[in-house]
Every structure is written in C-alpha cells, then in structure tokens.
C-alpha cells in the first residue's frame, strides 16, 4: 500500500469515510500512513473493516462535517 499524508488522502477521497493506519506522526502534527479502506457509507466501512479483521485504525470523515446550506447549533 502507498504511504500518504492524511490531508492528501482526505482530498483524494473527499466526502468519504477513511480508515487510516498511522505509521508516522511528525512534530508538526502531520500524520502519514496508509488508507486501509474508504467508503461514503460509514456502516459499510465498518463492515469491511470487520471482514478484514482490522483492529487498530484511525477512522475519520474526509469532508465538511456539515453539508453546505445547513447550519448547526451547539
């Protein structure tokens, strides 16, 4: 698998859920590693990870947390 920067992976798979195996963390906070799986559906991503028996991986969403045109009140 290809070693990538997490930010680059998020740009490549914009709008999808990523399972990212972190192999290096730089003092600047940059994360490098491998994309284990990606899917626009979070449930499908987790199903795939269970099938592959992946235990330790960073799961993140590669997109805006709120769709354009929507608002969130916290």
C-alpha atoms as one frame of an Amber mdcrd trajectory, in Angstrom:
protein
   0.000   0.000   0.000   1.043   3.542  -0.695   2.288   5.780   2.170   0.404
   9.098   2.122  -0.181  12.214   4.160  -3.594  12.158   5.875  -4.512  15.542
   4.389  -3.719  14.279   0.879  -5.855  11.187   1.493  -8.744  13.394   2.651
  -8.511  15.409  -0.569  -8.352  12.263  -2.703 -11.396  10.693  -1.002 -13.398
  13.856  -0.287 -16.851  13.150   1.114 -15.976   9.600   2.217 -15.122   7.845
   5.454 -11.490   6.762   5.715  -9.803   4.024   7.710  -6.225   5.277   8.056
  -3.337   3.299   9.545  -0.960   5.871  11.078   2.701   4.879  10.662   4.352
   8.242  11.361   3.452  11.391  13.275   5.650  14.421  12.798   6.250  17.063
  15.496   4.176  19.453  13.350   1.160  17.172  13.837   1.188  15.799  10.289
   0.115  12.174  10.054   1.448   9.723   7.470   0.321   6.192   6.796  -1.880
   4.034   4.614  -5.528   4.164   3.621  -6.837   0.744   4.609 -10.381   1.341
   3.313 -12.691   4.149   2.223 -16.425   4.337   1.655 -19.087   7.074   1.561
 -21.203   4.951   3.936 -19.792   4.688   7.468 -21.613   1.425   8.186 -20.195
  -0.199   5.062 -16.706   0.969   6.001 -17.003  -0.644   9.437 -18.415  -3.840
   7.896 -15.404  -4.007   5.572 -13.015  -3.440   8.485 -14.664  -6.269  10.444
 -14.329  -8.584   7.433 -10.629  -7.692   7.126 -10.285  -8.106  10.921  -8.692
  -4.664  11.255  -8.291  -3.761  14.935  -6.296  -0.542  15.225  -7.053   2.129
  12.672  -7.973   5.817  12.682 -11.453   6.359  11.212 -12.245   9.876  10.034
 -14.580  11.673   7.638 -12.943  13.418   4.679 -15.345  16.227   4.146 -17.129
  19.068   5.812 -18.937  17.907   8.963 -21.982  19.913   7.879 -23.266  19.942
   4.297 -23.264  23.316   2.529 -26.553  25.111   3.066 -27.148  23.559   6.503
 -26.473  25.054   9.933 -25.711  23.510  13.304 -26.422  24.961  16.714 -24.371
  23.612  19.596
